[in-house]
Amino acid sequence: MNKIYIPEGYKPSLDEYNKQRAIAKIKQIFEAELSSALNLKRVSAPLFVREDSGLNDNLNGYERPVSFDIPAVGANAHVVHSLAKWKRLALKRYDFAVGNGLYTDMNAIRRDEELDNVHSIYVDQWDWEKIITRETRTLDYLKSTVTAIVDAICNTYDRLKVNYPQLKTELKREVTFITSQELEDLYPELTGSEREREFLKIHKTAFIMQIGKKLRSGKPHDGRAPDYDDWELNGDLFFWDELLGRALELSSMGIRVDAESLDRQLTISGCNDRRELPFHKMLLNNELPLTIGGGIGQSRLCMLMIGCAHIGEVQSSIWDEITVSECEKNGITLL
């Protein structure tokens, strides 16, 4: 079912030429702000990984990766869903030290994504990962990292508005932290996405914590693979999008599983078969560094700052006929 929404009276703040210039400026400024805030170095990243490596992100567990065979290698490959696991292995291979990390441009294809104003089958994000210590695997450290990312986002927008003062988006620097269970207790009759909308309508910037584990209702707030985030020490970062009247998720992140939490979450989720994969064996044997990491949506960040009604205004993808027709009828240019 088509889910496109056209805001009443919508007119883009920038013409197509200046929109492209603004996108380039956002990416340039934010990369510098993020790397400075979290002490990250840029690295190159894969578009695909071996099917038998266990490195692809399984997301919610039902999404089908785009796969193909490589005759010259004698193996099958998967186009990545994200680089959640690859980054952690890269930190070990590249011999990064505690307190240092990496970031990279991640491009993915999520063929089963439901399309709407903010979802596309093409995903582009800054994936980042940083080595931490056992002592910093804490909620306080997670919160301080989230605050630093929000500051980087707001600093980027402040600098962007110097060049484009006509932009009307308002971003709130103060982050409200809430667990998914506390959110369910506030709005027990609503779905997860409805709870996010009601909460963000009030608080504007929020980090919803502990995603993946079952709540008292018997259901998780949202799905999360069992083998990268520790479900007790993770969350999703949202900003309120006034134009679309919705909570816009810009980042999914968290302190990563250690051997103990991986063992527990694989059992809970019924994914014990993954224990034999190379990446998971290394984790269970404590052969990988302890890390924190996440992904930050590039197209979503751009559409929020520029004030776009549809993600297709800032990225090139493929859309259904109704979306193309409605956007054309309402003066929305899809790239």
GICORSUL-V948233 format. One record per backbone hydrogen bond with DSSP energy under -0.5 kcal/mol. CO is the residue of the C=O (numbers start at 1). NH is the residue of the N-H. Records with the same first field share a line. If there is no record, write none. Layout:
CO: NH / NH
//
This chain:
5: 7
7: 10
15: 19
16: 20
17: 21
18: 22
19: 23
20: 24
21: 25
22: 26
23: 27
24: 28
25: 29
26: 30
27: 31
28: 32
29: 33
30: 34
31: 35
32: 36
33: 37
34: 38
35: 39 / 40
39: 101
41: 103
47: 80
49: 78
50: 53
51: 54
53: 279
55: 85 / 86
58: 61
63: 65
65: 67
66: 79
68: 77
70: 73 / 74 / 75
75: 70
76: 51
77: 68
78: 49
80: 109
82: 57 / 81
83: 87
85: 89
86: 90
87: 91
88: 92
89: 93
90: 94
91: 96
92: 95
97: 100
100: 131
101: 41
102: 129
103: 43
104: 106 / 127
105: 107
106: 125
108: 123
109: 111
110: 113
115: 3
117: 311
119: 116
121: 110 / 123
123: 108
124: 298 / 299
125: 106 / 127
126: 296
127: 104
128: 294
129: 102
130: 292
131: 99
133: 136
134: 137
136: 138
138: 142
139: 143
140: 144
141: 145
142: 146
143: 147
144: 148
145: 149
146: 150
147: 151
148: 152
149: 153
150: 154
151: 155
152: 156
153: 157
154: 158
155: 159
156: 160
157: 161
158: 162
159: 162 / 163
160: 163 / 164
164: 167
171: 173
175: 177
176: 207
178: 209
179: 183
180: 184
181: 185
182: 186
183: 187
187: 190
191: 195
192: 196
193: 197
194: 198
195: 199
196: 200
197: 201
198: 202
199: 202 / 203
200: 204
203: 205
204: 240
205: 176
206: 208 / 238
207: 178 / 209
208: 236
209: 180
213: 221
215: 218
219: 215
225: 228 / 229
228: 257
229: 231
230: 233
233: 255
234: 210
235: 253
236: 208
237: 250 / 251
238: 206
239: 248
240: 242
241: 245 / 246
246: 241 / 248
247: 249
248: 239 / 250
250: 297
251: 237
252: 295
253: 235
254: 293
255: 230
258: 262
259: 263
260: 264
261: 265
262: 266
263: 267
264: 268
265: 269
266: 270 / 271
267: 270
271: 274
272: 275
273: 276
274: 277
277: 281
278: 282
279: 283
280: 284
281: 285
282: 287
283: 286
290: 132
291: 256
292: 130
293: 254
294: 128
295: 252
296: 126
297: 301
298: 302
299: 303
300: 304
301: 305
302: 306
303: 307 / 308
310: 313
311: 314 / 315
312: 335
315: 317
320: 324
321: 325
322: 326
323: 327
324: 328
325: 329
326: 330
327: 332
328: 331
331: 333
332: 334
//
